[in-house]
Structure formats: C-alpha cells, structure tokens
C-alpha cells in the first residue's frame, strides 16, 4: 500500500533525460534503501520470533499477530515545497513482514530492476532493491520526485491479537 501526500512536481522526465548527477543521486538512494532493507530484515526476523514465542507460550493471552513495516519517504528540508507546518511526505509503503521470508522482495538479494531486459534503457545494468523499485514502479511518482526525498522513516507495527469465543 502507498500514498503520496506532497504534490508531485509533475515532471515526466524519462530516465534517459536525467543528468549524470541525478543518476548518481538515484544510485546512492538505491544503495541507502538496500542497506535499510537489510536492517529491516534483521529487526523484522527478531520481532517475528518474539511474536511466535508469545503464541507458543500457552500461559500467554496472545493467539495471533500482525507484523508490518511502514516506510515513509519525506521531502528534503531544502525542497521548495517543504513546509514545517505539514507532513512533507513524498510516499508511504506498507510491507507485511509476518509471512515475508526475506528472500524474494523486501530484504532479498533479487534484482528488482524493472528495466533489466530493456536493451535501450540506461538503467538496465543496475541492481535495484525492492524499496527503490516500489518507489519508481508502484508509487506513481516521477524520478524528479524521488530525487526530492531527504529522509526515510521506518516504523514497525506489531499488533498482538487474541480472539475470545462467546458461547
């Protein structure tokens, strides 16, 4: 799930029209997001184990759980649209990690480059992590909007649950 809050710059700049500096900034963001995924994987696996231990303990009130990670992408403070009175959110991604085996999408080593088989595409030889892929392919934001990101906020949402049957 995603939602965009900040108004898009409306730029329909194609990857082949990006400057070398813009491409380098995007590559740096991809590397940062790949490292972030590794940290999410480590923390997610630890939280999942804790939740499963609570369920396995018969003396515990917990019978189920949901475990998600919400990744929020914020504008750079230097962006012309940055407003201290607003949220300044570019995009939000919500990933379930309860059943994530961290091998295919979030936290995996797969190449999620949408363009890897496009012979003419300037990004075809790049390795893209899942979060970077989601930004350009799932969030309906432009390359220019992705370049406006200045902060990434990671929030784990663990909901412990129990259902009580009423006879």
Order of alpha helices (4+ residues) and beta strands (2+ residues): beta-alpha-beta-beta-alpha-alpha-beta
